[in-house]
Amino acid sequence: MAKPVHSMIRVLDEARSLTYYRKAFGLEPADRIAFPDFALIYLRHPSSPFELELTVNAGRTEPYQLGDGYGHLAVVVDDLAAEHARFERENLGPGPLRELQHGGAVLARFFFATDPDGYKIEVIQKGGRFA
């Protein structure tokens, strides 16, 4: 059986990305592997073994073009309203609070944030399918 272990994104500025993911989601470096022309930084939250792999290519000066295929990463939080307010206080640029309904019932409450490289992160209220 396959077990998901990480998702990878390319970032332009390692320090800026580390600061954002630490401040926004409490992710800390679990490992950093440097190669001559790139580095891999694995970020992890204490509550989960799943990692976000940041790839930093040496000498890259232009932002990456995300294209039209990328969707988003997602995290769950205990208190969506409090997390949204914290993102506002810390100037992390949260989008509006939203609600997704299906068959007249609320399926999910969430907002989107955008990291320094333009990647979208969905922040979802814990509960229901996201318990």
C-alpha positions in Angstrom: 0.0 0.0 0.0 1.3 3.5 -0.9 1.6 6.1 1.8 1.8 9.8 0.9 5.0 11.3 2.3 5.5 14.8 0.7 4.5 17.3 -1.9 7.1 19.4 -3.6 7.0 23.1 -4.8 9.7 25.2 -6.3 10.4 28.5 -4.5 12.6 31.4 -5.4 13.8 32.6 -2.0 14.4 30.0 0.7 14.5 32.4 3.7 11.3 34.1 2.6 9.5 30.8 2.1 10.8 29.3 5.4 9.5 32.4 7.3 6.1 32.3 5.6 5.5 28.6 6.2 6.7 28.8 9.8 4.6 31.9 10.6 1.5 30.8 8.7 1.4 27.0 9.4 4.0 26.2 12.1 6.0 24.1 9.6 9.6 23.7 10.6 12.6 22.3 8.6 12.9 18.5 9.2 15.8 18.2 6.8 17.9 20.2 4.3 19.9 18.5 1.6 22.2 20.8 -0.5 23.4 19.9 -4.0 25.8 22.0 -6.2 22.9 23.5 -8.1 19.8 23.1 -5.9 18.7 22.4 -2.3 15.8 20.4 -1.0 14.2 21.6 2.3 11.6 19.3 4.0 9.1 21.1 6.2 7.0 19.3 8.8 4.4 20.1 11.4 4.7 18.2 14.7 1.2 16.8 14.3 1.9 15.0 11.0 4.7 13.0 9.3 3.6 14.5 5.9 6.2 16.9 4.6 6.2 19.9 2.2 9.4 19.8 0.1 10.7 23.1 -1.0 13.1 23.0 -4.0 15.4 26.0 -4.4 17.3 26.1 -7.7 20.7 28.0 -7.4 21.0 31.1 -9.5 17.2 31.3 -10.3 16.2 35.0 -10.4 12.8 34.9 -12.1 9.6 33.8 -10.3 8.2 30.5 -11.4 5.2 30.4 -13.6 2.6 28.3 -11.9 0.7 27.6 -15.0 -2.9 26.4 -15.1 -2.4 22.9 -13.7 -1.6 23.7 -10.0 -4.5 23.5 -7.6 -3.6 24.0 -3.9 -2.3 22.5 -0.7 -4.7 22.1 2.2 -4.4 22.2 6.0 -7.1 21.9 8.7 -7.4 24.1 11.8 -9.5 23.8 15.0 -10.8 27.4 14.8 -11.1 28.8 11.3 -12.3 32.3 12.4 -9.4 32.7 14.9 -6.9 31.5 12.3 -8.3 33.9 9.7 -8.0 36.8 12.2 -4.4 35.7 13.0 -3.5 35.7 9.3 -5.0 39.3 9.1 -3.0 40.5 12.2 0.2 39.0 10.8 -0.3 40.4 7.3 -0.4 36.9 5.8 -3.0 38.0 3.2 -5.9 35.7 3.8 -8.7 35.6 1.3 -12.4 35.9 2.4 -14.0 33.2 4.6 -16.0 30.9 2.4 -18.5 28.1 2.7 -19.1 25.2 0.4 -22.6 23.7 0.5 -23.8 20.4 -1.0 -27.5 19.3 -0.9 -28.3 22.2 1.4 -25.8 21.2 4.0 -22.4 22.9 4.8 -19.7 20.7 3.4 -16.7 22.9 4.4 -15.8 26.3 5.8 -12.5 27.7 4.5 -10.3 30.5 3.2 -7.3 30.6 0.9 -3.9 32.0 1.6 -1.1 32.6 -0.9 2.5 32.0 -0.2 5.4 34.3 -1.4 5.7 32.4 -4.7 2.0 32.5 -5.5 1.0 28.9 -4.3 -2.5 28.7 -2.9 -3.1 27.0 0.5 -6.6 26.2 1.6 -7.2 26.6 5.3 -10.2 24.4 6.3 -12.3 24.3 9.5 -11.7 20.9 11.2 -14.8 18.7 11.4 -16.9 16.5 9.2 -14.8 15.0 6.4 -11.8 17.0 7.7 -11.9 15.6 11.3 
